[in-house]
Amino acid sequence: MPDKDIALKPRVKTEKKLDRPKLYKVILNNDDFTPREFVTIVLKAIFRMSEEAGYRVMMTAHKFGSAVVVVCQKDIAETKAKEANDLGKEAGFPLLFTTEPEE
């Protein structure tokens, strides 16, 4: 039998790397018409914040124009922002929560 040079190649095993889902911020935007107490109630009801935490977030938005309420996955952020906006509309206030990607 003739000698044949056989070149063996190592198998390259590639592992698929799953990226973590992008996170989104839910932002409370300040307005001059929605009562502070109502904003605190919405933060407690929708975002499950304590009275004190809701008050701090509301005051941050009041002083600086906006405040980050929570950072979470896109679908959760959009759902919570919509629920909070709907509560404001039902009560007749221009309460506004927005979402944007976290950097």
Secondary structure, DSSP 8 states (H G I E B T S, - for coil): ----------------------EEEEEEE--SSS-HHHHHHHHHHHH---HHHHHHHHHHHHHHSEEEEEEEEHHHHHHHHHHHHHHHHHHT---EEEEEE--
